[in-house]
């Protein structure tokens, strides 16, 4: 059993260290309030993901799971909760960039799109604009 919740400023150091331990770059991470956390009943960090809100769109960033605690079922449950948070936030669509097309994200309804289909506000995000020519762009419409 685990709980998914929004991160608070008290979680900032733990989230940063968790992301850093995964090997992802922590420079340019979104504000801590943009993160969702999966934690055990004992408050152990099981996973994090950034859900940066840009207008009516969301940009998913820095999905990291604790490999020793992760199962495919837990990953699916965590990502289901992330999508519920996005819908409750009244977002119209979610975007992500990835090194390659991902079957995992396709299972959740994401599809690969050209950069021209990404709203201008999202394209202007520093992370997105710095990597969009080298990475696959995926979108999921929520409404």
VMD Tcl script that draws the C-alpha trace (Angstrom):
set ca {
  {0.00 0.00 0.00}
  {1.21 3.51 -0.78}
  {-0.06 7.06 -0.83}
  {0.33 9.63 -3.62}
  {0.37 13.27 -2.55}
  {1.60 16.69 -3.63}
  {5.09 17.54 -2.42}
  {5.63 20.40 0.01}
  {8.64 22.57 0.75}
  {9.51 20.10 3.53}
  {10.06 17.46 0.81}
  {12.47 19.54 -1.30}
  {15.76 18.01 -0.12}
  {14.43 14.43 -0.18}
  {12.99 14.83 -3.70}
  {16.17 16.45 -5.03}
  {18.34 13.68 -3.53}
  {15.98 11.00 -4.85}
  {16.16 12.41 -8.39}
  {19.93 12.89 -8.16}
  {20.44 9.26 -7.04}
  {18.64 8.11 -10.18}
  {21.25 9.83 -12.33}
  {18.91 12.50 -13.69}
  {20.07 16.10 -13.82}
  {18.61 18.14 -10.98}
  {19.42 21.52 -12.51}
  {16.25 23.09 -13.85}
  {13.82 20.87 -11.95}
  {10.39 22.44 -11.52}
  {9.36 23.93 -8.18}
  {8.89 21.38 -5.43}
  {5.15 22.14 -5.38}
  {4.96 20.69 -8.92}
  {5.99 17.24 -7.73}
  {3.80 14.32 -6.78}
  {5.25 11.81 -4.33}
  {4.46 8.13 -3.82}
  {5.32 7.06 -0.30}
  {4.87 3.98 1.83}
  {2.82 3.87 5.02}
  {6.15 4.34 6.84}
  {6.71 7.57 4.81}
  {9.52 6.00 2.72}
  {9.84 7.65 -0.70}
  {8.82 5.18 -3.42}
  {8.59 7.49 -6.41}
  {8.35 11.06 -7.64}
  {7.21 12.84 -10.77}
  {7.07 16.49 -11.70}
  {3.73 17.72 -13.03}
  {4.45 21.25 -14.16}
  {1.31 23.25 -15.03}
  {1.59 25.54 -18.05}
  {-1.73 27.16 -18.85}
  {-4.24 24.35 -19.43}
  {-1.42 21.88 -20.16}
  {0.82 19.79 -17.96}
  {4.43 18.84 -18.57}
  {5.55 15.60 -16.94}
  {9.15 15.60 -15.75}
  {11.60 13.52 -13.74}
  {9.68 10.27 -13.22}
  {11.83 8.35 -10.74}
  {11.00 5.18 -8.82}
  {12.82 3.43 -6.01}
  {14.06 0.38 -7.90}
  {14.22 -1.86 -4.81}
  {10.59 -1.11 -3.96}
  {9.16 -0.90 -7.48}
  {6.97 -3.41 -9.19}
  {5.20 -3.01 -12.48}
  {1.90 -2.99 -10.59}
  {3.13 -0.18 -8.31}
  {4.34 1.84 -11.31}
  {0.96 1.46 -13.02}
  {-0.89 2.50 -9.85}
  {1.39 5.50 -9.35}
  {0.96 6.69 -12.91}
  {-2.82 6.19 -12.68}
  {-2.80 8.51 -9.66}
  {-0.71 11.07 -11.55}
  {-3.33 11.12 -14.33}
  {-6.10 11.57 -11.75}
  {-4.24 14.53 -10.22}
  {-3.91 16.08 -13.69}
  {-7.63 15.65 -14.39}
  {-8.58 17.10 -10.98}
  {-6.36 20.09 -11.81}
  {-8.56 20.59 -14.90}
  {-5.68 20.17 -17.32}
  {-6.67 19.57 -20.94}
  {-3.58 17.64 -21.97}
  {-0.24 16.30 -20.76}
  {3.10 16.41 -22.55}
  {6.40 14.70 -21.99}
  {9.69 14.37 -23.76}
  {11.59 11.11 -23.86}
  {14.71 9.71 -25.46}
  {12.57 7.28 -27.42}
  {8.97 6.35 -27.99}
  {7.73 4.51 -24.92}
  {5.24 1.65 -24.93}
  {4.61 2.36 -21.23}
  {3.26 5.82 -21.99}
  {1.32 4.53 -25.01}
  {-0.54 2.16 -22.68}
  {-1.82 5.25 -20.86}
  {-2.97 6.92 -24.09}
  {0.07 9.02 -24.96}
  {0.96 9.33 -28.63}
  {3.96 10.78 -30.42}
  {3.40 14.19 -31.99}
  {5.47 16.72 -33.94}
  {6.73 19.78 -32.08}
  {4.39 22.01 -34.13}
  {1.40 20.51 -32.27}
  {2.73 21.56 -28.87}
  {1.20 24.81 -27.51}
  {3.53 27.79 -27.62}
  {3.53 28.21 -23.83}
  {4.75 24.62 -23.38}
  {7.36 24.95 -26.13}
  {8.77 27.97 -24.29}
  {9.55 25.88 -21.19}
  {13.34 25.78 -20.78}
  {13.60 22.01 -20.42}
  {11.23 21.38 -23.29}
  {12.83 23.81 -25.71}
  {16.38 22.64 -24.94}
  {15.61 19.01 -25.69}
  {12.71 18.92 -28.14}
  {14.88 18.50 -31.24}
  {16.68 15.48 -29.76}
  {13.76 13.76 -28.07}
  {10.39 12.23 -28.80}
  {7.42 14.37 -27.81}
  {4.32 12.59 -26.51}
  {0.87 13.96 -25.66}
  {-2.21 12.68 -23.88}
  {-5.48 14.55 -24.13}
  {-7.39 14.46 -20.86}
  {-10.76 15.85 -22.03}
}
mol new
graphics top color blue
foreach p $ca { graphics top sphere $p radius 0.5 }
foreach p [lrange $ca 0 end-1] q [lrange $ca 1 end] { graphics top cylinder $p $q radius 0.2 }
display resetview
